Amino acid sequence: MRKNPGGTDDTINSASDAGSGVLAGEVVAEFRGSSLIGRLKEWWAFQTMPRLDWVQLEVTTRCNASCRYCPRTVYRSSWIDRDLSWETFRLLYPVMKRTRMVHLQGWGEPLLHPCLFDMIALAKKAGCVVGTTTNGMLLDRRTAVRLVESGVDHVAFSLAGVGDQNDEARRGTRFSAVLEAIAGLAAEKKIRRQPTPVIGVAYLLLRSHLPDIGRMIPALAGVGVQQIVVSTLDFVAHRDLAEEYLAPADQAAYGQLKFRFEQMSEEARRQGLALYGNLVLPDPEGRVCTENPCRAVFVSSDGSISPCAFAGIPAERLSCVAGGKESNYQRLTFGAINNETLPAVWKSAAYREFRASFGRQPHPLCQNCAKRPKR
Ligand code: SF4
């Protein structure tokens, strides 16, 4: 059974309010070793690993939608539905205290989790910039008010097209309902004269929607959206989806697409929107992994630690399409926060080898990944 989150915060309060410096009380409250020496060792282990740029925390793998391109839909027969437990989340407090940003979302809809707002509160208490991504379908007025009052810094709404195009690709969601949710959240910010959360759209550009990309900015301007981040289909879960993967074949195609994005960025700027997009480079030179695996981690809802969300898909015996070929998919995890501390996992030989391989021959999972590491 889940413990009452409110009942467990006091200990953490006393630690985080203790101010800077190493106080014995802080170490006792923050770390989980059975003795003071053990806790001091844990504290020291954190001092000797880099401060992370971000941690992506998978709040749940449950979802109220079934987007046709999502691994959850494609792998539904072996999908594991689960929530991140409050106990596991609390174990991450020392990690959050040493991390710049926490994003509360993985392969599922965060608003389905009964403790989401407690998680936001604890991550804010740890001093993080906190964000989440939602499909928007559960975001009624009450939830909008709670989000504004929670102090969450960023809320992104997922879309994959405009109007019917989105509704067909993102089954179980409606474009019009998402726009209403965005407008409702913007209105609550205005009423409370609160600048946060910054409202974004995480816009998935499928190849078949490329001819209609010009509809995106007019549809999203003036409803409360401040940022649009355009991405392409990074994980192709089935060969039927392979044609939706948008990667320029050569430098000429890359240049055309880049020019189109620059035009859209200019149009977005005129409409008061910021537009960001990452295009896949056509040749391996200069590619980097945008998931920042050397300074960020993904924590699955079972507490396991991976370099990114693509390495932590909660289903079994899967195949996917990578580099144009069908191949077996295997999760890549290096430990679990329920059994070990993050520094212990981070410093393990296997994880160190994985990070070092980026400069040479990347891990097989990364070699054909759409996020593209440098080779
Ligand atoms: S390149 Fe590797 S670390 Fe980067 S997103 Fe792909 S699978 Fe994850």
Residues whose N, C-alpha, C, O or C-beta is under 5 A from the ligand:
A	BS01	SF4	C289 E291 P293 P307 C308 F310 L365 C366 C369 K371 R372 P373
